[in-house]
Every structure is written in structure tokens, then in C-alpha cells.
Amino acid sequence: MQSLMQKHSAVDLTDLAIGIVVLGIVVSIGSTILLNVRDTNTSNDTAWNLADSAATGLAEYGNWFDIIVIVGVAAVILSLIFMAFGRRGGGSGGMTY
């Protein structure tokens, strides 16, 4: 009876959502800091070159952010599909070929 009272979601989307939000915040704040450091130094100085390279790296990461989100959503959808259709095997838990 107690097992009927407990309801668990099939896939917990909060971890994915929180991870994406934290990643976006870190990239935004990091790029702002790096651009400020770059702009306060003289051009072609060591600190300027380092900050410019790091800002370019974060910009490249931003280009991949959409793909990371799509892969995360696809993983959630695939896990839902496997959870829905994976229980048809008769309940033995074994895989038959």
C-alpha cells in the first residue's frame, strides 16, 4: 500500500535545468570579467593577450551551448522512451535474444 502512495517522476528535469542555468550564468559573468580585464590593459601586453584568448575561448563555448542543450534534451527523451518500452519483456529483468 505504501508503494502506491509514493510517486516518483520518470525523469528529474530539475538537474538538467539547473545545470544549464548555472552554465549560462558562469559563461556570462566570466566573459564580462575577461572583457573588462582585457579592456583595462594595453594592447598586445601579456595580460591583454591572456584575457583576449580566454574571452575567445568562452565565445567558442557559447557557440556549442545550443548543441549541449539539444543533447541534454535528447538524452531525457531517450531515457523516457527506454523507460516506457523497456518494461515489456515479461518482468523477468533478463534480456532475451
Number of C-alpha atoms within 10 A of each C-alpha: 5 5 6 6 7 7 7 7 6 11 12 10 13 9 10 13 14 11 13 16 11 11 12 14 12 12 17 14 11 15 20 13 14 19 17 12 16 22 13 10 14 11 12 11 11 11 15 19 15 15 21 20 14 17 21 15 13 17 15 11 13 15 11 11 16 11 11 14 15 11 12 16 15 12 12 17 13 12 14 14 11 11 13 11 9 13 11 10 11 8 8 9 10 8 6 6 3
